[in-house]
Amino acid sequence: MYGYGYYGLFWDPTYVFVLIGVVICLAAQAKLRSTYAKYERIGSLSGMTGAEAAQTILRSQGIYDVQVVPVSGELTDHYDPRDKTVHLSQSIYGRTSLAAVAVAAHECGHAVQDANGYVPLRLRGAMVPVVNFGAQISWPLILIGILLRGQTLVSLGILLFSLSVIFQLVTLPVEFNASRRALALLENNGILQRDEISGARSMLGAAAMTYVAAAAGSLLQLLRLLILFGGNRRDN
């Protein structure tokens, strides 16, 4: 009969990997929020709102088919390549803070990536349907495999979970590249002065660390699954 170790799924020493991942993610989120709170209180010298900065950047790159629209929520900003829209949260769209301008520029960085055919962005977009499907059924497959003592189902679940990990790893260069583009565009278009760029860099760096933390947490969870269920073992 297949066995999964003395401790089983529901309590075992490998939970330390989960706890480490949670701590890393919480620390990254806390850093982002504290950094955002700091630069949200500092106005940009140009007086541009996030929306105005976004429009300026897009026009400077000859991009006229991308809309800039407000979206509800806090730090819910994103670029959607499907409808070519930069979505800016209310605190970013109409504010003139350093944080608002930096975040708006970052999302425009994704729009520039899309316009230039940036390969990692295209790869990430192509992975979305498969990753979403895998995320929905990976854990059910693992749990069913455990209940039925079916190593094949468990292994398939782990494989599908690993797709999410790969997706997050692919996301890292996309996000870091968008931030690099954003900082250059902010300075080259005179939206931020040279002494303001360091603040924008700190803001975007804190945001990027949340993606690093998420990837690290998923890698630790995958490592835990591989340790628990990585091979067939028989109880004697």
KEGUGU-305047 format. One line per 8 residues: number of its first residue (from 1); for each residue x negated, z, y of N, C-alpha, C. Coordinates in steps of 0.05 Angstrom, whole numbers, plus 5000, padded with zeros to 4 digits. Atoms other than C-alpha are relative to their C-alpha. Layout:
<nodes>
NUM	X,Z,Y,X,Z,Y,X,Z,Y ~ ...
</nodes>
This chain:
<nodes>
1	4983,5000,4976,5000,5000,5000,4982,5000,5025 ~ 5016,5002,4975,4974,4982,5069,5002,5026,5015 ~ 5001,4976,4984,4953,5041,5111,4988,4995,5027 ~ 5010,5004,4974,4937,5048,5184,4986,5024,5010 ~ 5016,4977,4991,4893,5109,5185,5015,5026,4998 ~ 4989,4973,5003,4905,5183,5181,5019,5007,5022 ~ 4984,4991,4977,4934,5191,5251,5024,4983,5005 ~ 4977,5018,4995,4981,5130,5253,5001,4991,5028
9	4997,5013,4973,5007,5094,5314,5007,5020,5021 ~ 4987,4984,4980,5043,5151,5349,4982,5023,5011 ~ 5020,4981,4989,4985,5200,5356,4974,4997,4986 ~ 5026,5004,5012,4912,5187,5345,4979,5002,5022 ~ 5021,4997,4979,4845,5196,5381,4997,4976,5018 ~ 5003,5024,4984,4847,5124,5406,5018,5000,5025 ~ 4984,4997,4976,4899,5146,5457,4983,5004,5025 ~ 5018,4997,4977,4839,5162,5500,4996,4974,5015
17	5002,5026,4987,4834,5087,5513,5023,4995,5019 ~ 4976,5003,4984,4905,5087,5539,4998,5017,5025 ~ 5002,4981,4978,4892,5148,5583,4980,4990,5021 ~ 5020,5011,4982,4829,5117,5612,5011,4976,5016 ~ 4988,5023,4986,4867,5053,5628,5020,5009,5021 ~ 4980,4990,4980,4923,5092,5663,4986,5011,5024 ~ 5014,4988,4978,4873,5131,5704,4987,4978,5018 ~ 5012,5022,4985,4836,5067,5725,5021,4986,5017
25	4979,5014,4985,4901,5033,5746,5011,5017,5022 ~ 4990,4982,4979,4926,5094,5784,4980,5003,5023 ~ 5021,4997,4980,4860,5101,5820,4999,4974,5017 ~ 5000,5025,4985,4861,5027,5840,5024,4998,5018 ~ 4976,5001,4983,4932,5032,5865,4998,5019,5024 ~ 5003,4981,4978,4916,5094,5905,4981,4990,5021 ~ 5019,5011,4981,4856,5060,5936,5012,4978,5017 ~ 4986,5021,4985,4898,5000,5955,5018,5011,5021
33	4980,4989,4981,4952,5042,5987,4986,5014,5023 ~ 5014,4986,4979,4902,5084,6026,4987,4980,5019 ~ 5013,5021,4984,4865,5022,6050,5021,4985,5017 ~ 4978,5014,4986,4930,4987,6068,5010,5017,5023 ~ 4990,4981,4979,4954,5049,6107,4980,5001,5023 ~ 5020,4999,4978,4888,5049,6146,5002,4975,5017 ~ 5001,5024,4985,4889,4976,6166,5027,4990,5010 ~ 4973,5005,4990,4964,4973,6176,5003,5011,5028
41	4998,4987,4974,4953,5017,6237,4981,4987,5021 ~ 5018,5013,4981,4900,4971,6268,5009,4972,5005 ~ 4990,5026,4992,4925,4911,6306,4977,4980,5002 ~ 5020,5021,4998,4888,4845,6304,4998,4992,5030 ~ 5005,5007,4972,4857,4823,6370,5015,4974,5008 ~ 4986,5026,4994,4890,4754,6365,5030,5005,5005 ~ 4972,4995,4996,4959,4786,6364,5018,4983,4982 ~ 4984,5017,5018,4982,4738,6309,5014,5018,4979
49	4986,4987,5023,5034,4761,6259,4989,4988,4974 ~ 5008,5011,5026,5022,4750,6185,5011,4972,4997 ~ 4988,5026,5003,5070,4691,6187,4986,4979,5017 ~ 5014,5018,4982,5035,4660,6247,4972,4993,4990 ~ 5027,5005,5011,4967,4668,6215,5002,4982,4976 ~ 4997,5018,5023,4992,4636,6151,5005,4971,5008 ~ 4995,5027,4991,5020,4576,6188,4975,4987,5012 ~ 5025,5011,4988,4955,4568,6227,4981,4991,4979
57	5019,5007,5021,4914,4569,6164,5009,4975,4985 ~ 4990,5023,5015,4958,4520,6127,4997,4974,5016 ~ 5003,5024,4984,4958,4471,6185,4971,4992,5003 ~ 5029,5006,4998,4882,4477,6191,4990,4985,4976 ~ 5008,5013,5025,4877,4453,6119,5016,4975,4994 ~ 4984,5024,5004,4925,4396,6128,5023,5003,4980 ~ 4979,4994,5019,4978,4430,6086,5026,5003,5015 ~ 4975,4999,4985,5048,4416,6113,5024,5002,4982
65	4977,4998,5019,5091,4420,6050,5003,5028,4988 ~ 4997,4973,5009,5084,4495,6041,5015,5016,5020 ~ 4984,4983,4982,5136,4542,6070,4989,5028,5000 ~ 5007,4971,4998,5123,4613,6094,5026,5015,5005 ~ 4974,4987,4998,5183,4658,6082,4997,5030,4995 ~ 5001,4971,5005,5197,4733,6083,5012,5007,4973 ~ 4989,4990,5026,5211,4771,6018,5002,5030,5002 ~ 4996,4971,4999,5237,4841,6008,4979,5015,4984
73	5019,4983,5014,5195,4899,5983,4975,5004,5016 ~ 5025,4994,4987,5127,4926,6000,4977,4990,4982 ~ 5022,5012,5015,5063,4890,5979,5010,4982,4977 ~ 4989,5019,5019,5106,4839,5942,4992,4971,5007 ~ 5009,5026,4991,5069,4781,5974,4989,4983,4977 ~ 5011,5018,5020,5054,4721,5931,5005,4971,5008 ~ 4997,5028,4996,5047,4646,5930,5012,4988,4974 ~ 4987,5013,5023,5093,4606,5884,4995,4971,5000
81	5006,5029,5000,5064,4538,5866,5023,4983,4991 ~ 4977,5017,5010,5130,4516,5834,5016,4989,5023 ~ 4985,5010,4977,5166,4511,5901,4983,4999,5025 ~ 5019,5001,4978,5103,4513,5945,5009,5017,5023 ~ 4991,4981,4980,5123,4575,5983,4982,5025,5000 ~ 5014,4975,4996,5083,4632,6011,5020,5022,5007 ~ 4980,4978,4995,5126,4695,6005,4985,5024,5011 ~ 5013,4978,4987,5106,4750,6053,5021,5023,5003
89	4983,4977,4998,5136,4820,6050,5005,5006,5030 ~ 4992,4995,4973,5170,4846,6113,4978,5013,5017 ~ 5022,4987,4985,5111,4890,6132,4976,4982,5005 ~ 5022,5019,4995,5065,4830,6129,5010,4977,5017 ~ 4990,5024,4987,5109,4773,6154,5001,5003,5031 ~ 4996,4997,4971,5125,4801,6224,4981,5019,5013 ~ 5019,4980,4988,5067,4850,6236,4975,4986,5009 ~ 5025,5012,4989,5003,4837,6275,4976,5016,4992
97	5022,4983,5008,4960,4887,6238,4978,4984,4985 ~ 5022,5013,5016,4893,4871,6205,5009,4997,4971 ~ 4990,5002,5027,4926,4886,6138,5018,4976,4996 ~ 4981,5022,5002,4982,4837,6151,4987,4972,5001 ~ 5014,5025,4997,4936,4781,6173,4983,4994,4975 ~ 5017,5003,5024,4889,4792,6114,5016,4992,4976 ~ 4983,5006,5023,4944,4792,6062,5012,4972,5002 ~ 4988,5026,4996,4977,4731,6092,4979,4978,4994
105	5022,5020,5004,4910,4694,6091,4994,4997,4970 ~ 5005,5001,5029,4899,4713,6018,5020,4983,4986 ~ 4980,5016,5013,4965,4683,5997,4997,4970,5007 ~ 5006,5028,4992,4948,4620,6037,4976,4990,4985 ~ 5023,5009,5016,4883,4619,5998,5009,4988,4974 ~ 4989,5011,5024,4925,4607,5936,5013,4973,5005 ~ 4988,5026,4993,4962,4551,5971,4978,4979,5003 ~ 5023,5019,4997,4895,4519,5988,4989,4993,4972
113	5009,5005,5028,4873,4527,5915,5018,4979,4987 ~ 4980,5018,5012,4937,4492,5894,4996,4971,5011 ~ 5003,5026,4988,4927,4435,5943,4974,4986,4991 ~ 5026,5011,5008,4855,4426,5920,4997,4997,4970 ~ 5001,5003,5029,4872,4427,5846,4981,5020,4987 ~ 5018,4980,5010,4833,4491,5833,5007,5006,4970 ~ 4995,5000,5028,4826,4492,5757,5010,5027,4989 ~ 4990,4974,5010,4833,4567,5743,5029,5006,5008
121	4972,4996,4992,4898,4568,5783,5019,4983,4983 ~ 4983,5018,5017,4926,4509,5743,5001,5011,4972 ~ 5000,4989,5027,4904,4542,5678,5018,5024,4999 ~ 4983,4977,5000,4938,4607,5697,5030,4992,5000 ~ 4972,5009,4999,5002,4570,5715,5010,4989,4973 ~ 4992,5011,5025,5002,4533,5649,5004,5022,4978 ~ 4998,4978,5020,4994,4599,5611,5025,5017,5003 ~ 4979,4982,4994,5053,4633,5643,5023,5000,4979
129	4978,4999,5020,5109,4611,5594,4992,5012,4973 ~ 5009,4989,5026,5068,4627,5532,4994,5030,5002 ~ 5006,4971,4996,5044,4694,5560,5025,5016,5003 ~ 4974,4986,4998,5115,4714,5579,5013,5004,4973 ~ 4988,4999,5027,5139,4698,5509,4985,5020,4983 ~ 5016,4981,5015,5081,4736,5478,5004,5029,5008 ~ 4996,4973,4990,5092,4796,5522,5027,5012,4990 ~ 4974,4991,5009,5165,4800,5500,5001,5008,4971
137	4997,4995,5029,5154,4799,5425,4976,5012,4987 ~ 5024,4990,5013,5083,4825,5414,5004,5028,4988 ~ 4996,4973,5009,5102,4899,5410,5022,5002,4979 ~ 4981,5000,5022,5166,4888,5370,4988,4991,4973 ~ 5013,5010,5025,5125,4848,5319,4982,5021,4989 ~ 5018,4979,5010,5073,4904,5315,5016,5022,4987 ~ 4984,4978,5011,5126,4957,5305,5014,4993,4974 ~ 4987,5008,5025,5164,4917,5253,4980,4998,4978
145	5021,5001,5020,5099,4903,5217,4992,5027,4989 ~ 5007,4973,5009,5084,4977,5215,5021,5011,4981 ~ 4978,4990,5016,5153,4994,5188,5001,4986,4973 ~ 4999,5015,5025,5150,4939,5135,4974,4999,4986 ~ 5027,5001,5012,5077,4950,5119,4990,4971,4998 ~ 5008,5029,5000,5065,4877,5138,4977,4995,5018 ~ 5024,5004,4984,4994,4865,5162,5002,4974,5015 ~ 4999,5026,4987,5010,4793,5179,5016,5002,5026
153	4985,4996,4976,5064,4813,5229,4985,5016,5021 ~ 5016,4985,4981,5019,4865,5260,4978,4983,5013 ~ 5022,5017,4989,4962,4815,5267,5011,4980,5019 ~ 4988,5019,4982,5009,4764,5298,5007,5013,5026 ~ 4993,4985,4975,5033,4817,5348,4975,5005,5017 ~ 5025,4995,4986,4961,4834,5366,4990,4974,5013 ~ 5009,5026,4990,4945,4760,5375,5016,4993,5025 ~ 4984,5006,4977,5004,4751,5422,4994,5019,5023
161	5008,4981,4979,4985,4814,5461,4974,4991,5013 ~ 5026,5008,4989,4915,4786,5469,5003,4977,5020 ~ 4996,5021,4981,4944,4726,5506,5004,5012,5029 ~ 4996,4987,4974,4965,4774,5562,4973,5009,5011 ~ 5027,4992,4991,4893,4800,5565,4985,4976,5010 ~ 5013,5024,4991,4866,4730,5570,5011,4991,5026 ~ 4987,5007,4975,4916,4715,5625,4989,5016,5023 ~ 5011,4983,4979,4892,4774,5665,4971,4995,5006
169	5028,5007,4995,4820,4754,5656,4998,4974,5016 ~ 4999,5025,4985,4836,4684,5681,5009,5005,5028 ~ 4990,4994,4973,4872,4715,5740,4977,5010,5019 ~ 5021,4988,4984,4808,4750,5764,4986,4980,5018 ~ 5013,5020,4982,4770,4688,5789,5019,4988,5020 ~ 4980,5011,4982,4835,4662,5819,5003,5018,5025 ~ 4996,4981,4978,4844,4725,5861,4975,5003,5017 ~ 5025,4997,4985,4771,4733,5881,4995,4975,5017
177	5005,5025,4986,4766,4660,5901,5020,4998,5024 ~ 4981,5001,4978,4830,4665,5943,4992,5018,5023 ~ 5009,4982,4979,4801,4725,5980,4976,4988,5015 ~ 5023,5013,4987,4736,4688,5994,5009,4978,5019 ~ 4990,5021,4983,4774,4629,6021,5014,5012,5024 ~ 4985,4988,4978,4818,4675,6063,4982,5010,5022 ~ 5018,4989,4980,4760,4710,6097,4987,4977,5016 ~ 5012,5023,4986,4727,4643,6114,5020,4987,5019
185	4980,5013,4984,4792,4614,6140,5008,5017,5024 ~ 4994,4982,4977,4806,4675,6183,4980,4998,5022 ~ 5021,5002,4981,4739,4670,6216,4998,4973,5013 ~ 5003,5027,4990,4735,4595,6222,5022,4991,5019 ~ 4977,5008,4983,4804,4590,6254,5003,5020,5024 ~ 4999,4981,4977,4789,4647,6303,5023,5019,4999 ~ 4978,4981,5002,4846,4689,6276,4990,5029,5001 ~ 5013,4974,4998,4800,4748,6267,4972,4997,5011
193	5027,5001,4990,4736,4763,6304,4980,5011,4979 ~ 5020,4993,5020,4671,4775,6267,5001,5030,4993 ~ 5000,4972,5006,4676,4851,6274,5026,5009,4987 ~ 4975,4994,5014,4747,4849,6246,4999,4991,4971 ~ 5001,5011,5027,4727,4811,6183,4993,5022,4980 ~ 5007,4979,5019,4697,4873,6151,5024,5016,4992 ~ 4975,4987,5006,4765,4907,6155,5017,4984,4981 ~ 4984,5018,5018,4799,4847,6123,4987,4999,4973
201	5014,5000,5025,4745,4846,6070,5006,5025,4984 ~ 4994,4975,5014,4758,4919,6053,5029,5000,4989 ~ 4972,5002,5009,4833,4906,6049,5003,4982,4976 ~ 4998,5019,5022,4826,4846,6004,4984,5010,4975 ~ 5015,4989,5022,4773,4881,5962,5016,5021,4985 ~ 4983,4980,5013,4820,4939,5948,5022,4987,4984 ~ 4979,5014,5015,4875,4891,5928,4989,4987,4975 ~ 5012,5013,5024,4828,4854,5881,4994,5020,4978
209	5006,4980,5020,4809,4918,5847,5024,5008,4982 ~ 4976,4995,5017,4881,4927,5823,5002,4980,4977 ~ 5001,5020,5022,4873,4863,5783,4979,5007,4980 ~ 5022,4992,5018,4807,4887,5755,5009,5024,4983 ~ 4991,4977,5014,4839,4953,5736,5021,4992,4979 ~ 4980,5008,5020,4898,4919,5702,4988,4986,4976 ~ 5015,5013,5022,4851,4875,5662,4986,5020,4982 ~ 5014,4979,5015,4810,4935,5642,5019,5016,4983
217	4980,4985,5016,4872,4973,5620,5010,4984,4976 ~ 4991,5017,5022,4896,4915,5578,4978,4997,4979 ~ 5022,5003,5019,4827,4906,5546,4997,5026,4984 ~ 5002,4975,5014,4826,4980,5528,5023,5003,4980 ~ 4978,4999,5019,4895,4975,5497,4996,4981,4977 ~ 5006,5018,5022,4874,4914,5457,4979,5011,4982 ~ 5020,4987,5016,4812,4951,5434,5012,5021,4982 ~ 4986,4980,5016,4857,5008,5411,5015,4987,4976
225	4985,5014,5021,4901,4960,5372,4982,4989,4978 ~ 5019,5011,5019,4841,4927,5339,4988,5022,4983 ~ 5011,4977,5016,4813,4995,5318,5020,5010,4980 ~ 4979,4990,5018,4879,5017,5289,5008,4981,4978 ~ 4988,5019,5019,4902,4953,5256,4983,4975,4996 ~ 5017,5024,5001,4843,4905,5258,4995,4989,4973 ~ 5006,5010,5027,4835,4900,5183,5019,5013,4980 ~ 4984,4989,5021,4872,4910,5119,4986,5022,4986
233	5012,4978,5015,4860,4977,5086,5021,5010,4981 ~ 4982,4989,5020,4890,5008,5024,4995,5030,4998 ~ 5003,4972,5004,4904,5081,5017,4996,5005,4970 ~ 5006,4993,5028,4875,5110,4954,5017,5024,4992
</nodes>
